[in-house]
C-alpha cells in the first residue's frame, strides 16, 4: 500500500490533533533552547544546522480550490468556500493502520471567515472516489491573509487507494458584530529538535483590554514544499484566564509524521471573558 500520497496541485503559504508531545506553562520568560530560530513572522525556518533551508526555487503558488463533482459525491459546496485556497493534503499511514491526512487552508479574501469545513477524498488510480471524510479547520476564525491547518483521519485506507483530493466544502463570513473571539500575540519563539521530536518554546501575550479565556495554541510543522508534516493543538487550562497585559510561557513538542521538516507556524486564539 502506498504510504505517502501527494496532491497533484498545492499552494505555498507561510503563516493544527496529530503527533505526540508534552506541554507545560509557567509565568515569566521561557527558558532558551539550544538552537533558536528566527522570530515568528509567518513561516519560521528551523535552524540551518538541523535541517536544510528552503530551496531558492520554492515560491508561493496560490491556486483555485478544485470542485468535487456533484454526480460523484453528492456533496454541496458553499459559494464562499470556492474562494478559499487549500494546501495538501499530505497523508501518512499510522502504526495502527489508519491514514492521517494533514494540510492547510489559506484565506485570500479581505474579510475573516469561520466554520471552515474541509473534505478529503481518497481516489483510485482512475480518479473514482473510494472514501471521504470531513473535518473542521483547526482554527475558529481564519483571518484575511492567514492560514489554518486541518486534520482528516481515515480508520483504514480502502483497497485500491492511490491518492487524496481535498476540497473546502463550507465557510461563512464572520459577522461584523462578532466581538467574542480574538487572536493573541506570540513572542520569544525558538525551536529545536529533541531526539525525534520538534520542540517550540514561546510566550503568549494578551494585548487586549479584557481578559481572555479558552486559550488554545496550535503548531504546524512544514516541509520544503509547504506540505504539513506534523500538527498539534493544545487547549490551556479551561479555568485559566489571561488578564490584560499578562503572558504565559509554553513548550510544545510534535513528532513529525513526514520527512524533511524545515519550518513551523504557530498561532494562539481565545475568547473574551464575559463580565456578567
PLY file of the C-alpha trace (Angstrom):
ply
format ascii 1.0
element vertex 276
property float x
property float y
property float z
element edge 273
property int vertex1
property int vertex2
end_header
0.00 0.00 0.00
1.29 3.38 -0.83
2.39 5.08 2.38
2.54 8.61 1.12
0.29 10.50 -1.24
0.69 13.98 -2.53
-1.97 16.02 -4.18
-1.17 16.96 -7.81
-1.78 20.60 -7.12
-0.89 22.53 -3.98
-0.12 26.04 -2.87
2.56 27.58 -0.77
1.73 29.92 2.07
3.65 30.83 5.12
1.99 31.58 8.13
-3.01 22.47 13.69
-4.64 16.99 16.54
-1.72 14.88 15.37
1.61 13.87 16.82
2.65 13.24 20.37
4.26 15.54 22.86
4.11 17.38 26.15
3.17 20.91 27.19
3.80 22.94 30.30
3.11 26.52 31.27
4.57 28.96 33.75
4.59 32.67 34.39
7.51 34.71 33.19
10.06 34.34 30.43
10.55 30.88 28.88
13.97 29.27 29.11
16.12 29.34 25.99
16.51 26.27 23.81
19.86 25.22 22.44
19.11 26.15 18.80
16.99 29.31 18.41
15.08 30.13 15.24
14.22 33.45 13.69
11.39 35.45 15.33
7.95 34.17 14.37
6.96 36.13 11.27
4.63 33.80 9.44
6.63 30.77 8.30
9.63 30.25 10.60
12.61 28.27 9.34
14.27 25.71 11.55
17.96 26.18 12.42
20.15 25.55 9.33
22.38 23.28 11.41
19.47 20.89 11.93
17.80 20.69 8.53
18.31 22.20 5.07
16.69 25.55 4.37
14.08 26.27 1.72
15.36 25.80 -1.84
15.65 29.12 -3.66
13.21 27.94 -6.34
10.31 27.48 -3.91
7.79 30.30 -4.29
4.16 30.86 -3.24
1.71 29.46 -5.79
-1.91 30.15 -4.89
-4.40 28.21 -6.99
-8.15 27.87 -7.06
-9.82 25.25 -4.91
-10.98 22.38 -7.17
-14.62 21.38 -7.04
-15.88 17.90 -6.24
-18.16 16.59 -8.96
-21.70 16.56 -7.61
-22.61 13.40 -9.52
-19.67 11.58 -7.91
-20.18 12.51 -4.27
-23.45 14.37 -3.80
-21.55 16.96 -1.76
-22.77 20.55 -1.80
-20.11 23.25 -1.69
-20.99 26.67 -0.28
-20.40 29.65 -2.64
-17.85 31.26 -0.34
-15.81 28.06 0.03
-14.63 28.09 -3.59
-12.69 31.31 -2.95
-10.55 29.76 -0.25
-7.30 28.02 -1.21
-6.11 24.66 0.04
-2.70 23.08 0.65
-2.13 19.34 0.61
-3.11 17.02 1.92
-0.05 15.03 2.85
-1.25 11.64 4.07
0.61 9.36 6.47
-0.17 5.76 7.44
-0.11 5.40 11.22
1.25 2.42 13.20
-2.33 1.25 13.87
-3.19 1.18 10.16
-5.22 4.37 9.92
-4.49 7.13 7.40
-3.84 10.66 8.67
-4.19 13.48 6.12
-2.83 16.92 7.05
-2.98 20.23 5.21
-3.83 23.92 5.45
-6.41 26.38 4.12
-5.49 29.92 3.07
-7.91 32.85 3.14
-7.11 35.26 0.24
-10.20 37.38 0.93
-10.29 40.78 2.62
-12.56 39.55 5.44
-12.22 36.81 8.08
-14.21 33.59 7.69
-15.40 30.95 10.14
-16.80 27.40 10.29
-14.39 26.35 7.55
-15.04 22.70 6.69
-12.69 20.56 4.60
-13.41 17.28 2.83
-10.72 14.81 1.74
-11.48 12.13 -0.84
-9.41 9.00 -1.34
-9.36 8.16 -5.04
-8.50 5.17 -7.19
-5.84 5.48 -9.94
-8.58 6.34 -12.47
-9.89 9.13 -10.22
-13.00 7.35 -8.99
-13.85 8.12 -5.34
-13.36 5.38 -2.76
-13.87 7.15 0.59
-14.37 10.62 2.03
-14.07 12.26 5.43
-14.78 15.82 6.59
-13.27 17.96 9.35
-13.45 21.48 10.65
-10.41 23.68 10.28
-8.35 23.75 13.48
-8.90 27.48 13.75
-12.11 29.11 14.98
-11.77 32.17 12.76
-9.48 32.31 9.73
-8.35 35.93 9.36
-7.83 37.58 5.99
-4.45 36.62 4.53
-3.92 33.80 7.07
-3.76 30.02 7.03
-5.13 27.35 9.34
-4.42 23.61 9.47
-6.83 20.73 9.02
-6.63 17.08 10.07
-8.67 14.28 8.49
-8.42 10.70 9.77
-9.48 7.54 7.94
-9.77 4.37 10.04
-8.09 2.49 7.18
-7.36 3.37 3.55
-9.62 1.48 1.14
-8.19 -1.14 -1.25
-7.01 0.44 -4.48
-6.42 3.85 -2.92
-3.91 5.84 -4.98
-4.10 9.49 -3.94
-6.08 12.05 -1.93
-8.02 15.08 -3.12
-9.08 17.91 -0.73
-11.84 20.48 -1.11
-13.09 23.34 1.05
-16.77 22.47 1.49
-18.10 25.28 3.63
-17.18 28.69 5.03
-19.02 31.83 6.01
-18.05 35.42 6.73
-17.62 36.40 10.36
-20.46 38.75 11.38
-19.23 42.35 11.79
-20.58 42.49 15.35
-18.60 39.42 16.47
-16.55 40.61 19.44
-16.06 37.34 21.33
-13.07 35.72 19.62
-9.55 37.16 19.50
-6.06 36.28 18.34
-3.24 36.50 20.87
0.27 37.79 20.29
3.28 35.47 20.29
6.86 36.36 21.17
10.22 34.85 22.13
9.76 31.96 19.74
12.54 29.39 19.47
12.72 25.79 18.36
14.96 22.75 18.13
14.88 19.03 17.51
14.99 16.93 20.68
15.65 13.35 19.59
12.73 12.58 17.24
10.50 15.48 18.27
10.46 19.12 17.30
10.15 21.39 20.33
8.99 25.02 20.25
9.12 27.43 23.19
7.05 30.60 23.02
5.15 33.18 25.06
1.50 34.10 24.57
0.57 37.68 25.48
-2.88 39.19 25.92
-2.63 42.67 24.43
-6.38 43.21 24.65
-8.16 45.44 27.16
-10.19 42.49 28.52
-9.34 39.08 29.96
-9.20 36.13 27.55
-10.08 32.50 28.33
-10.35 29.16 26.49
-6.89 29.85 25.11
-5.55 27.38 22.57
-2.20 27.30 20.81
-1.51 25.50 17.55
1.78 24.46 15.96
2.12 23.20 12.39
5.32 21.64 11.04
6.10 22.10 7.34
8.47 20.61 4.79
10.30 22.38 1.96
7.29 22.01 -0.35
4.85 23.61 2.08
3.24 20.30 2.99
2.25 19.70 6.62
4.48 17.12 8.32
3.11 17.48 11.85
0.39 19.32 13.73
-0.63 19.76 17.34
-3.28 21.89 19.04
-3.47 22.28 22.80
-6.10 23.94 24.99
-4.77 25.57 28.13
-6.42 25.09 31.50
-10.09 25.98 30.96
-10.12 27.78 34.33
-7.07 29.85 33.42
-7.62 33.40 32.14
-5.06 35.76 30.69
-5.63 39.21 32.12
-4.80 42.30 30.03
-1.03 42.53 29.58
-0.45 39.07 31.10
1.72 36.46 29.39
2.24 32.72 29.73
5.24 30.64 28.59
4.71 27.35 26.77
6.78 24.50 25.41
5.17 22.24 22.80
6.56 19.07 21.23
5.43 17.47 17.99
6.69 14.30 16.32
6.93 14.93 12.55
4.88 12.45 10.53
6.80 13.17 7.34
10.39 13.72 6.28
12.35 16.93 5.75
10.64 19.20 8.26
12.23 22.62 7.74
9.88 25.11 9.41
6.84 25.72 11.56
3.86 28.03 12.03
2.27 28.87 15.37
-0.75 30.88 16.46
-2.87 31.34 19.59
-6.51 32.30 19.99
-9.16 32.56 22.69
-12.43 34.14 23.80
-13.04 37.29 25.78
-14.25 36.60 29.30
-17.73 37.92 29.86
-18.14 40.45 32.65
-21.56 39.10 33.56
0 1
1 2
2 3
3 4
4 5
5 6
6 7
7 8
8 9
9 10
10 11
11 12
12 13
13 14
16 17
17 18
18 19
19 20
20 21
21 22
22 23
23 24
24 25
25 26
26 27
27 28
28 29
29 30
30 31
31 32
32 33
33 34
34 35
35 36
36 37
37 38
38 39
39 40
40 41
41 42
42 43
43 44
44 45
45 46
46 47
47 48
48 49
49 50
50 51
51 52
52 53
53 54
54 55
55 56
56 57
57 58
58 59
59 60
60 61
61 62
62 63
63 64
64 65
65 66
66 67
67 68
68 69
69 70
70 71
71 72
72 73
73 74
74 75
75 76
76 77
77 78
78 79
79 80
80 81
81 82
82 83
83 84
84 85
85 86
86 87
87 88
88 89
89 90
90 91
91 92
92 93
93 94
94 95
95 96
96 97
97 98
98 99
99 100
100 101
101 102
102 103
103 104
104 105
105 106
106 107
107 108
108 109
109 110
110 111
111 112
112 113
113 114
114 115
115 116
116 117
117 118
118 119
119 120
120 121
121 122
122 123
123 124
124 125
125 126
126 127
127 128
128 129
129 130
130 131
131 132
132 133
133 134
134 135
135 136
136 137
137 138
138 139
139 140
140 141
141 142
142 143
143 144
144 145
145 146
146 147
147 148
148 149
149 150
150 151
151 152
152 153
153 154
154 155
155 156
156 157
157 158
158 159
159 160
160 161
161 162
162 163
163 164
164 165
165 166
166 167
167 168
168 169
169 170
170 171
171 172
172 173
173 174
174 175
175 176
176 177
177 178
178 179
179 180
180 181
181 182
182 183
183 184
184 185
185 186
186 187
187 188
188 189
189 190
190 191
191 192
192 193
193 194
194 195
195 196
196 197
197 198
198 199
199 200
200 201
201 202
202 203
203 204
204 205
205 206
206 207
207 208
208 209
209 210
210 211
211 212
212 213
213 214
214 215
215 216
216 217
217 218
218 219
219 220
220 221
221 222
222 223
223 224
224 225
225 226
226 227
227 228
228 229
229 230
230 231
231 232
232 233
233 234
234 235
235 236
236 237
237 238
238 239
239 240
240 241
241 242
242 243
243 244
244 245
245 246
246 247
247 248
248 249
249 250
250 251
251 252
252 253
253 254
254 255
255 256
256 257
257 258
258 259
259 260
260 261
261 262
262 263
263 264
264 265
265 266
266 267
267 268
268 269
269 270
270 271
271 272
272 273
273 274
274 275
